[in-house]
Amino acid sequence: MAIDVRSEVRPLKKVLLQRPGRELEQLVPNSMERLLFDDIPYLRGAQTEHDRFAQVLRDSGVEVVYLTDLAAETLALSDSLRRRFVEDFIRSSGCVAASYREALTELLLACPNTRELIRKTMTGVRFDELPLHQNHSLASLRNDRTHFVLEPIPNLYFTRDPFASIGRGVALHHMYSVTRNRETIYGNYILHYHPDYAGKVPFYYTPDEPYTLEGGDILNLSAETIAVGISQRTMPEAVERLAYNIFQDEAGEVRRVLALDIPSTRAFMHLDTVLTQIDTDKFLIHPSILDELEMFELTPGRGGAPVARRLDMPLEEALASALGVERVTLLRCGGGDQIAAQREQWNDGSNTLCVSPGRVVAYDRNYVTNGLLEEHGIEVLRIPSGELSRGRGGPRCMSMPLCRDC
């Protein structure tokens, strides 16, 4: 099965990662806000930490594949596919890139292999790298010739967001930020053309949809039920459209969508920054959302169109019903200490990746929350996080499961 994810906790078999690259070194203080960073990670440190993350997954029996490798393998299938990718990438990169279309096309197609081509689109292109043929343009006459005509994409190591595995299908997203919208093109080409995926995966959402949706807001609770966050980056209209598309798939199993409306803030940017499942009947949660959380349920109506209703019940009850268990336990990030909860949630204490029931990967820096998990019988696989955490994303954000055991 190309894609098969019907749980948040069943043993993880195959996962998509992206090792941080030179795109992080293109960050400068003036561009951080635009590129959605609060700090500048040290690349070598981030790579060392990410390599440790990948090794922890391998040691747990998980097959690790990388976005760069799959994209390069895809483009290596034909010259025409490589050229089409370059054209699509430049078109999706805004008006500045479009104004240098010929020079960018020449530069990118001159890369010695498809891996270097993919890496260059991720790292970005500065004006002084272009093979310009006109030497009397205003841009060429300026003293500052180092501005980007193709901006870097430093958020790529958060592979959770551009698309989401849902059952045996995928949602390919319309991202919240203009700079992140380019990330979806890699998954789009892989899923449509790579021999491991081409023609084998139904699509439940595409970037052509007008409403923003990101993968950090999608949780596969069971084969029949997914939860989707209404958040800073996912619109309620997107949740409804996603539900409609899923319900139209007669071969699909998902027939219920829980929409969880969380505060729309940078600190709570996605549902998985405040809620992740860690065992068959346990969740890790940031306690401050409980007083503000609103819940809704979408189920198929006539013709498969979703019918929505408000759920007036405790979150624990809604989750227990979705999982088919008698009750669930919510463990609070920070262990009930308000200061620890805020600090550790900012450093993704609630964002864990479950590799099997009761066994999670977590950042080592969140020691209060990690200790709480262990007190409740959860095995915590700690990974270093001094640099990776600067991007405001944890182990779940940095991973896209492609296959879990049924």
N, C-alpha and C positions, 0 to 999 in steps of 0.2 A: 504494500500500500504506500503510495507516494506521500500522502499526508494522513495522519491518524492520531488525533488528539481529542479525547473525550473525557478528560479528567485533569485536574490540577495536581493530583498527588500520585497517580499510578506510576509505576517505574518508568523513568525517562529513558528512552532508547536512542533517540537521535535529536540533535539540537544544532541550530544555526547560530554561530557567533561571528563577530568581526573584531579582529585584533586592532587596537588603536594604531594609527599611522601618522605620517607627517602632517596630516590635516590639523592635528592638535597644535603643531608648532606654528601654524599660520594665525592662531589666535593672538590678538593684541588687545590692550585695555579698551580701545575705542570700538572694537568690533564685538566684544563679548556679549553685550545686551542683544544686539541684532542676531547673533548666532546662538543665543539661548544658553550662555554660560555665565556663571557667577564668579568664576576663577579660571586660571590657566593651569591645567595639569602639566606636570613634568613628564614628557613623553616616555623616556626610558623607564621611569618608575611605573607609569601606567601600563606599559607593555609587560614588565616583569610581573606585576600584579595580575594582569589579564592572563598571562601564560599559566600562572598558578591556578587561576579559576578554571581554565580549560583542563589542566591536569587533574584537578579534584573531580571534575566531571568524568574524565576518562577512567580514573581510579574507581569510580562508581559504576563502571560498565556502560557509560554513555558514548555513543559515536558522535564526535564533534566534527562538523563541517563549517567551512568559512565562506562568508558572503563573497569576498574577493575571488576565491577559487572557483565557486560555482558560476559567478558572472563571467570570469575569464574563459572557463570551459564552454560556456554558452556562446560567446562571441567568436570563439575559435571554430565554430561549426561552418562559417562561411564569411567571405569578404563582404557580401551584400548585407548580412546581418550586422556586421561590425559597422559598416557605413550608416545603416539605418539607426543603430544605437547612438552614434555620434550626432546625427541630425536631430534625433529626439531629445538627446541630453542638452544640446545647445538651445533648442527651442524652449525647453522647460526651465532654462536658467536665467530668463529675464531679458530686458531690453539691451543692457550693456553687452551681454554675450552675443545677442542677436546681431548687434551692430558690427561685431568682429567675426561673423559666422565663417567666412572663407578662411581667414587666418587660423581660427580655432580648429576648423576641420582639417586643415593641412597639418597643424601641429599634432593633433590627436591621432590622426591616421598614420603619422610618421613614427609613432611609438613602435619599438622593435617587436613587441608581442602583445597579446590581448591583456595579459596581467598588468603590464606597464600602462596600457591604455586605461584600464579600470582604475588603477592607483592614481593616475594623473587627474581623472575626473573627480576623484575624492579629495586630492590634495589642493586642487585649484590651479589657476593659471594667472600669472601677473602680466601686466602690459609689456614689460621688457622681455618676456619670454616669447612673444609672438613673432612669427616670421612676416613682419609687416612689409608691404611693398610700397606703401605711400609714406614718405618721410616728412611730409609737411602738414600733417594733421595737427590740430590743437593739442591732442593728447601726446603726440610725439615730441612736441616742442616744450612741454612742461618739464621742469626740473625733477618733479616726482613722477617717475615712470614705473613705480612699483605697486600701483593700485591693482586690485584684482578685476580682471574682465570675466573670470569664471571663479566664483567664490568657493572656498573650501567647504567641506561638509563634516564638521568635527563631531556631530552627534551620531555618526554611523555605528559606533560601538554599542549603541542601544538598539539592538536588532528587534526588540519586542514591538516597536511602534509602527514601522512602515506597512507591515501586513500581519495578520493573525491567523493561526491555524484554528479552525472550528470544525470539529468532527473530521470528516474526510475532505473538507473544502477549505477555502481561504477567503478572507476579506482583505483586499488590497486597498489601502486607505488614501483618502484626501486629507492630508496633514493640516494641522492648525497653522503652522508657520510656513511662510513662503520659502524660507531657506531649507526647511526639511521636506518640502514636497518633492524635491529632486531625489530623495532617498528611495522613493517607491519604484523608480525606473529599474533599479537592479533586480528587485523581486519580480517585477513585471516581466522582464526578459527571461529570467530563470524559470519562472513558473509556466511561461508560454512556450519556451523553445528548448530548454535543457532536456535531454532525453529521459532523465529520471522523473520529470514532471509534466512534460508537454502532453496535453490531451487527457491527463489523468486527474485533474483537479477542478472541481466546480468553483466558480467565483461568486461570492455573496456580496461583494462590494468592489467598486473600482474608483480610481481617482477622478473619474468623470462625474461622479456624484457631486452635487453642489454643497453637501454638508460635511463638516469636518468630523473625522473619526480617527482615533489612534489606538494601537494595539494594547497599550498599558491599561486601557479601560475595559478589556475583554477578559473574562474569566470563564473557563470551561468547568462548570460545576459537576456536570454529569453528561451522559450521552444525550439526554433529553432537555437539559436546561443550561443556559449560559447566563452569566451576569454581565451587564454592560454599565459602566459608569457614565453618568451625565456630569461632565467636569469642565474644567477650564478649556480642554482641548477636544471634547466630544459633545456635539450638539444633540438635543433631544430628537430633532428631525432625523439625524443620522441613525440613532438607535432604532427608530421606527422603520426607516428604510432598510436597515440591515435585517430586522426581524421579518419584514415583508419578503425580501429576497431569500432568506433561509427557508421560510415557510413554503415558498414556491417549489423548493426542491423535494419532489416526492420521494426520492431515495434517501433524503437526509433524516436524521433522528431527532434533531432539536425541534421541540414544539412549545418551548416556553422561554421567554426572555425576561429576566429580572432587571429592571432599570433602577439603578441606585444613584440618586441625585446627591452629590457631595458638594461641599463649598468650592466655588470657582476661584481658587487662589494658586499662586506659584508653588507654595509649599505642598499643596494637595493636587498637583497637576493631573494625575491619573488615579483611577481607582486602586491600582496595585501599589501606590505609594502609601495607602492608608489601610489596605485590606489584602492579605494573601492567605491562602489555605496551606496548612502545614501538616495536616494529618487527615484521616478519613472523617474525623469529627471535631477538628480543631482549626481555628483561624487566629491569625495575628492581626490586631487592629490598632489603629491610632485612636485613643479614647475620645478625642475632641469631636469626632464626626458623629458620635452617637446621638447627641442632642439635636443636631441639625439635619440628620439623614432623612430623606423621603424615599419611599419605595413604591414601585409600580410593577405590574405584571402585564406582559404582552403575550397573547395566545392567538392561534389562527381563528379567524372568523370566516365569513362567507367568501369563497374564492381564495382563501389563504391570506386575505388582508388582516393585519394584526388588530386585535381588539385590546385596548388598554384599560386597566382598572388600578385604582390606588390600593395599596396594601397597608392596612392599619393593624400592624402586628409588630412585635419585637423582631429585630434583625435575626436573632438566634433562631426564632421559629421559622422565618422564611428560608434561611439557609438549611435548616434541618429538613424541611419539606423538600427542598431541591435535591438534597443528597440522599433522601430516603433513609435517614437515621432518626433515632428517637430524640436526640438533642445534640447540640453542638456547644463547644466551649470557646469563648472569645478571650484570648490572652491579650492583655493591653501592653502595647509598646511602652517601654520605660518602667514597667512594673508598677504602675499606679502613681509614680512620682511625676508631678506636672512638669518640672524642669527637665528631668531625664527624658520624659516622653517627647517634649518639643525638640530637645537637642538630638536625640537619636532618630526621631522621625525625619528631621532635616537631613540626616546622614543615612537615610533609607533603612532605618531599623525595622520598618514594617514590610520592606520589600525583599522577601526571601524567595528562593527558588527551591521547590520541593523536588527531590530526585527520586524519592520513593516514600510511601507512607511513614510519617514520623521522622523523616531524614531530610534536612534542609541545608542549603548553602546560604551563608550570611556574612556580612562584613564583620571583621574582628573588632572594629572600633565600638560597636554597639553592645558593650559588655553587660549592661543592665538587662536589656531585652534578651540577649543570648542566654544569660543565666536563668532568666525566668522560663525560657523554653526548655532548658535542660531539667529544671525542677519539675516540669510537667511531662517528662519522658521523651522529649524531642531530641534527637541527635543533631548537633549543630556542626557543620563542616565550615570552619572559619577560613576566610580568605583575606589577605591584606587589602587595605582600602585607603591608604593615604592619598593616592592620586586619582584613582578611578572615581571616588566619591565626589570629587570636585565638579563632576559633570551632572550631579543631582540625579543619580540613578543607581539602583542596586543590582544584585544578581539576577532577579527576575527581569528587570529592564534590559539587561545585557544578553538575554537569551531568548531565542524563539524556538520552542519545541516543535519538532516536525513529526515525531512519533512517540507515543507512550503505549505501554502494554494495556490491553483491554481489561 
